[in-house]
Every structure is written in C-alpha cells, then in structure tokens.
Amino acid sequence: MTSIRQFKLTDLLRINNVNLDIFTENYGLSFYLHYLARWPECFFVAVNPAQRLMGYIMGKIEGKQENYHGHVTALSVAPEFRRIGVSSQLMTLLENVSEQRKTYFVDLFVRVSNKRAVDMYHKLNYVVYRRIIGYYSGERDEDAFDMRKALSRDVEKKSLIPIPHPVRPEDLVDD
C-alpha cells in the first residue's frame, strides 16, 4: 500500500534511491529547499508501509492571467516501484492543488527520448503543446516536450492549442 504525504526536510536525505535514473534531473540542495519553502503544498512523497521512499513530485504555481498554471518541476519514482500507479497518484495531487488554486492548466517538460514517460503523460490526458530545442544540456543536448493538461478554469481549452514550430529555451522567459 502506498501512502502519500507532504515532503519533509528530512526526506532530502532519502531521495537518492529515487534519483538514480538517467532521466531524472538532479538538483542542488538549495534548489530543493527553495521549492520546499516556497511551494510546500506542491511537494509530495510516496512511501511504502515500511516508510521507504517510493517517489516524489516537486512542483510550483506560477504565471499570470491565462498563463497562471501548475508546473511539474520533477516527478521521479524509484525503479522498483514503477508501473504500479505511483506517478499517477502524485500527478493527481499536484493537479488537485492546481485546481484549488484556480490555475488554467498543469504543464511539465519531458525529454523527447523518454518514451515511457511521454506515453504515461498521454494516458493522464496531457498533450504536447510544443517542442523546446536543446532544453536539456549535458553530454549531448536533448529536446523537451512541453506537455499540458487543461484544468476546469480553462473552459475553452486554450492552453492546449499547440505551437506548431519548435522554440528555444530563451523563448520561455516570459512564459
């Protein structure tokens, strides 16, 4: 059985087993602390009955007017706990927080090569809004999909109208 709760400061000492994945972005301690202090309502962990950390979601609420939205900064599940619905449960929590805050949509960035994640997000009713050229840097740069799911405030689903041409990371400044 999976239990989900708010992320606690001490969880930072326990996320290594979750972050050991080629698709998971690893951040510095100050980055996690910033999110925990600024958006604690958007930061959750899933734990098993033995209190072993199964996964986490780190998000935020940002934007103005029709761009006011929830954003998934990181979603990661330890390999041994994948494909049992943990990601879906964590995503639902962030979507619910975003609904409560009356945002228009939830978005996330995912590596184009991460087909399993892209497929999972499609099953959760996310659509590809645009492609971001070279969003992920490293040994070799990689594009990202900006995927979105409209929430109830976006009655006309304007947030899902895709941008037909790729954009660059520097084009996201006012987004």
C-alpha positions as CSV (number, residue, x, y, z in Angstrom):
1,M,0.0,0.0,0.0
2,T,1.2,3.4,-0.9
3,S,0.9,6.4,1.4
4,I,1.4,9.9,0.1
5,R,2.3,12.9,2.3
6,Q,3.9,16.3,2.2
7,F,7.6,16.3,1.5
8,K,9.6,17.0,4.7
9,L,13.1,18.4,5.1
10,T,14.5,15.0,6.2
11,D,13.2,13.4,3.0
12,L,16.2,15.2,1.3
13,L,18.4,12.6,2.9
14,R,16.3,9.7,1.5
15,I,15.8,10.6,-2.2
16,N,19.0,9.1,-3.6
17,N,17.3,5.7,-4.5
18,V,14.7,7.7,-6.4
19,N,17.1,10.0,-8.3
20,L,19.4,7.2,-9.6
21,D,17.9,7.3,-13.1
22,I,19.2,8.6,-16.4
23,F,16.0,10.6,-17.0
24,T,15.9,12.2,-13.5
25,E,17.3,15.6,-13.2
26,N,19.4,16.1,-10.0
27,Y,19.3,19.4,-8.3
28,G,21.4,21.0,-5.7
29,L,20.2,21.1,-2.1
30,S,19.4,24.8,-2.3
31,F,17.0,24.1,-5.2
32,Y,15.0,21.6,-3.2
33,L,15.0,23.8,-0.2
34,H,13.7,26.7,-2.3
35,Y,10.8,24.7,-3.5
36,L,10.1,23.3,-0.1
37,A,10.0,26.8,1.4
38,R,8.1,28.5,-1.5
39,W,5.6,25.8,-2.6
40,P,5.3,23.2,0.2
41,E,1.8,22.4,-1.0
42,C,3.2,21.2,-4.3
43,F,5.9,18.9,-2.9
44,F,4.8,15.3,-2.1
45,V,6.4,11.9,-1.4
46,A,5.0,8.4,-1.8
47,V,6.2,5.9,0.8
48,N,5.6,2.2,1.3
49,P,4.4,0.6,4.5
50,A,8.0,0.3,5.7
51,Q,8.3,4.1,5.1
52,R,10.7,3.6,2.2
53,L,10.6,6.5,-0.2
54,M,9.0,5.3,-3.4
55,G,8.9,8.6,-5.4
56,Y,8.3,12.3,-5.2
57,I,6.8,15.2,-7.1
58,M,8.1,18.7,-6.8
59,G,6.0,21.5,-8.4
60,K,5.0,25.1,-8.2
61,I,2.3,27.5,-9.1
62,E,3.3,30.3,-11.5
63,G,2.3,32.7,-14.3
64,K,-0.3,35.4,-14.7
65,Q,-3.7,35.7,-16.2
66,E,-4.4,32.8,-18.7
67,N,-0.9,31.6,-18.2
68,Y,-1.5,31.0,-14.4
69,H,-0.7,27.3,-14.0
70,G,0.8,24.5,-12.0
71,H,4.1,23.2,-13.1
72,V,5.7,19.8,-12.5
73,T,9.4,20.5,-11.9
74,A,10.3,16.9,-11.1
75,L,8.5,13.6,-10.9
76,S,10.5,10.6,-10.1
77,V,9.8,7.1,-8.9
78,A,12.4,4.5,-7.8
79,P,12.8,1.7,-10.4
80,E,11.4,-1.0,-8.1
81,F,8.2,1.0,-7.6
82,R,7.4,1.9,-11.2
83,R,4.3,0.7,-13.2
84,I,2.1,0.4,-10.1
85,G,0.5,3.8,-10.3
86,V,2.7,5.9,-8.0
87,S,3.4,8.6,-10.7
88,S,-0.4,8.9,-11.4
89,Q,-1.2,9.3,-7.7
90,L,1.5,12.0,-7.4
91,M,0.4,13.8,-10.5
92,T,-3.2,13.8,-9.3
93,L,-2.2,15.5,-6.1
94,L,-0.4,18.3,-8.0
95,E,-3.4,18.7,-10.4
96,N,-5.7,18.9,-7.4
97,V,-3.6,21.6,-5.8
98,S,-3.6,23.5,-9.1
99,E,-7.4,23.2,-9.3
100,Q,-7.7,24.5,-5.8
101,R,-5.5,27.5,-6.7
102,K,-7.7,28.1,-9.7
103,T,-5.0,27.7,-12.3
104,Y,-5.8,27.2,-16.0
105,F,-3.5,24.2,-16.7
106,V,-0.7,22.0,-15.4
107,D,2.5,21.7,-17.5
108,L,5.7,19.8,-17.5
109,F,8.8,19.3,-19.6
110,V,9.9,15.8,-20.5
111,R,12.8,14.5,-22.6
112,V,11.7,13.6,-26.1
113,S,13.6,10.3,-25.8
114,N,11.8,9.4,-22.6
115,K,9.0,7.5,-24.4
116,R,7.7,5.7,-21.3
117,A,7.1,9.0,-19.6
118,V,5.6,10.6,-22.6
119,D,3.2,7.7,-23.0
120,M,2.3,7.8,-19.3
121,Y,1.5,11.6,-19.6
122,H,-0.6,10.9,-22.6
123,K,-2.6,8.4,-20.6
124,L,-3.1,11.1,-18.0
125,N,-4.5,13.3,-20.7
126,Y,-1.5,15.6,-21.2
127,V,-0.9,16.8,-24.8
128,V,2.3,18.0,-26.4
129,Y,2.0,21.8,-26.5
130,R,5.4,22.5,-28.1
131,R,8.9,21.2,-28.6
132,I,11.8,23.0,-26.9
133,I,15.1,22.6,-28.8
134,G,18.1,21.8,-26.7
135,Y,16.3,22.2,-23.4
136,Y,18.3,19.5,-21.6
137,S,22.0,20.1,-21.7
138,G,24.7,17.6,-20.9
139,E,26.9,15.1,-22.7
140,R,24.6,15.7,-25.6
141,D,21.8,18.3,-25.7
142,E,18.3,17.0,-26.0
143,D,14.9,18.5,-26.9
144,A,12.0,18.5,-24.5
145,F,8.3,18.3,-25.0
146,D,6.2,20.9,-23.1
147,M,3.2,18.9,-22.2
148,R,0.0,20.3,-20.8
149,K,-3.3,19.3,-19.3
150,A,-6.2,21.8,-19.2
151,L,-8.0,22.3,-15.9
152,S,-11.6,23.3,-15.2
153,R,-10.8,27.0,-15.3
154,D,-9.7,26.7,-19.0
155,V,-13.2,26.1,-20.3
156,E,-12.3,26.6,-23.9
157,K,-9.0,24.6,-23.6
158,K,-7.0,27.5,-25.0
159,S,-3.9,26.4,-23.1
160,L,-3.8,23.2,-25.2
161,I,-3.7,24.8,-28.6
162,P,-0.3,23.6,-29.8
163,I,2.5,25.8,-31.1
164,P,3.3,24.3,-34.5
165,H,7.0,25.3,-34.5
166,P,9.8,24.4,-32.1
167,V,11.1,27.1,-29.7
168,R,14.4,27.6,-27.9
169,P,14.8,27.8,-24.1
170,E,15.5,31.5,-24.3
171,D,12.0,31.9,-25.8
172,L,10.5,30.7,-22.5
173,V,11.5,33.8,-20.4
174,D,8.0,35.4,-20.2
175,D,6.2,32.1,-20.3
